[in-house]
Amino acid sequence: MKASVLLKSSLLTSLFVITSCATTKYSEDISKNNYSNLEAGKIYKVTMRDGSPKQKILFRNVVGDNLVGTAGKKDSTEVIIPKSNVAAVKDSRKARIATGATIIGAAGVAAIVLSSSRAD
């Protein structure tokens, strides 16, 4: 019984660790923010500090105090976002992986709970 509780808690902990990696939050002080983890050619969802809608951007590079990219792989409209307006950046690919991991983990925990309840 103790092993199953330990297993359940470790599964839940790993789920939280995986899902926390999908979003990078930035402070209002631009000099403290590190944008080096953004990779050119990846699609990111940028949350704005001013409350405007999230923007999807195919990131290209950082030019001065701006993030530069395009609106998508098929849409070549240039998107320029000032660093001072960036609250958080979410990697779409990591978010999908985290969602899948959460679903698989939840199914695993449910299977463990069902099997342990039937064993009694």
N, C-alpha and C positions, 0 to 999 in steps of 0.2 A: 504494500500500500504506500509506503514512504517513497519508493522508487517512482511510482506513477505520479505522485504530487511533484516530485523533483523534476520529472520529465515535462509535466505540464507547465511548470513555472519557467523552465528553461526555454520551452517553445514560445511562450508568450513574450519573454524577454528578447529573444532573437527577432520576433516580429516587430517589436518596438524599435529595435536597432536598425532593422532593414528599412522601415518606413521613415525613420528620421533622416535618412540620407538623401531623400528625394528633393528636399528644398533647402536652399541656402539663403539665409536672411542677412541683410546688410543694415548697418547703422547709418544715422544721418550724417556722421562725420566721414566724408568721402576718403580722406587720407588714411583712415583705419581699415577701409574695405579692400579686400583682395579679390580682384576679378580674374586672376590667373587660372582659376579652376574652370572657367568657361572655355569650351572648346569650339573652335571654328567648324562650321558645318553641322552643328547639332541644333535641334529645335528646342527652344526654351519658352516658358510662359513667365512673363515678367509682371509682378504685382507692383502697382504704382503707389507711391507714398501719399499722393493727393486724392486717392479714392477713385480715380478714373478706372474704367474697365481694364482687365488684364490684357496684355498684348502678347501675341504669339510672334516669336522672332526666330528666324534662321540666323543664328549668330555668325558674324563674320570676323569682327575684331573690335578693339577698344581704340578710339581715336580721341585723344585729349580727355575731356570730361564726359564723353558720350559712348554709349554702346551702339555699334553700327551693325546692321544686318538687313535681311529682306523679310517680307511678310510671310514667306513660305517657300517651299521647294519649287512650286509652279508659279507663284506670284513673285515677280522680281521687283515689286515696289520697295524702294529703300526705306528702312525704318531707322530713325535715330532717336535714342532714348537717353536723356541726361542722367548721369550717375546719381545726381542729387535727388532724382525722383524715383529711384529704384528702392523698393522696400524688401522684395524677395525675388529670387529667381528659382523656378522649378524646372528640373530636367524632365521632359515628357517621357523619355525612355525609362529612366529610373522610377518614375511614378507608376508606369505600367508594370514594371517588374515588382515593385513593392505591393501593388494591388494583387498581383498573382500570388506572391508569397503569403500575403495575408489570408487569401482564400484557401490556399493549400494548408497553411498552418491551422486555420480554423477547422478545416475538415479533419486534420490530424488530431487535434484536441478533442473534437466531437467523437472520433473513432475510439480514442483512448478512454474517454468517459463512458461511452457505451459498452466497451469491452470490460471495463472494470466494474460497471454496475451489473453486468450479466454474470460476472465471475462470483459474485457474492451469493 
